């Protein structure tokens, strides 16, 4: 059974070192704050992948071929980028069902409104769940192929070991010949990477701190936001960006609904997100180690981001 918000909060805050899962960033306020992040000049990822999605649809549909297919999107959000694929596929009279998956009911509501207005005849079957439970709920398909979209460099939110485990697990829901289209943030100038997660306007800090606000609201905790600050690091050797919330002093936090008290040392950190960057060789090796054959990388003009198309072996 998937872990609940409360389960994850308690297990994470009792861990050593402490951690909170980034998947819980996305309540209604988190969705809005992430829209602010995507609009920042420093946050290159959204525009880079948008550029790819605006141009890749014809080539992607050519690889899919003349067949019925399910278009399954993991972490669909509001469909801002996927709309370019949907537009082209519908214009080409492709026979498919769009099955977006997202943990945020608010994001799926926005996406549903978009679909109903722009493509009212598109078969649309959203699933509100995390990746793993949604995959379990997909069941068998009447379509001949499954095409899985995993955009936004979300694979970078997994550690290397967890990324392999996730991609192999995903493969158990695919048949040979099914396709996976995954976004990867490429290794680049460390200053560019660090600025994307530590913007001058403070949107990323607000986004991360909103996780504490959510714990306060939903679990009756008494986190004092002014006693915490956002901290970001990037290691150009490993390609790992990490986000933390830092306790500014010794403090005790009560989580009333769970009858829990958590003590924090001065400057103790809570790890809240990992954002892994990849080289092109690492992408290719990851595909092969997880049971896929790399087909093609689609990159933005600057070569900062790649959506990699893999075929299930």
MOPEWO-V33013 format. One line per field, one symbol per residue. ss: DSSP state (~ for helix, > for strand, _ for the rest). psi: psi as a letter, one per 40 degrees, with the letter a starting at -180 (. if undefined). burial: + if it has 9 or more other C-alpha atoms within 8 Angstrom, else -. A space follows every 50 residues. Layout:
# MOPEWO-V33013
ss->???
psi->???
burial->???
This chain:
# MOPEWO-V33013
ss->____~~~~~~~~~~___>>__~~~~__~~~~~~~~~~~_____~~~~~~~ ~~~~~~~~~~~~~~____>>>>>>_______~~~~~~~~~~____>>>>> >>__~~~~~~~~~~~~~~_____>__>>__~~~~~~~~______>>>>>> ___~~~~__~~~~~~~~~~~~_______>>>>>>>>___~~~~~~~____ __~~~~~~~~~~~~~~~~~_>___~~~>>>>>>>>____>>>>>>>>___ >>>>>~~~_>>>>>____>>>>>>>>_>_~~~~~~~~~~__>>>>>>>>_ ____>>>>>>>>_
psi->hiiiddddddddeeihiiiiheeedgadddddddddddeiddgedddddd dddeeeddddddddagiiihhhhhfdbeeddddddddddddefigihhgi hiehddddddddddddddgdehhhgihhiiddddddedaiieidihhhhg aefddeeiiddddddddddddeeiiheiihhhhhhihahdddddddefid eeddddddddddddddddefifhhdeeiiihiihheddfhhhhihhheih ihhhgddefihhhhiheiihheihghiiidddddddddeefihhdihhii defeihhhhihh.
burial->-------++--++----++++---+++--++-++-+++----++++-+++ ++++-++---+-----+++++++++++---+--++--++----+-+++++ ++++-+++-++--+++---------++++++-+++-------+-++++++ +++++++++---++--++-++--++--++++++++++--+-++++++++- --++++++++++++++--+++-+-+--+++++-++---++++++++++++ +-++++-----+-+++++++++++++++----++-+++-+++++---+++ ---+++++++++-
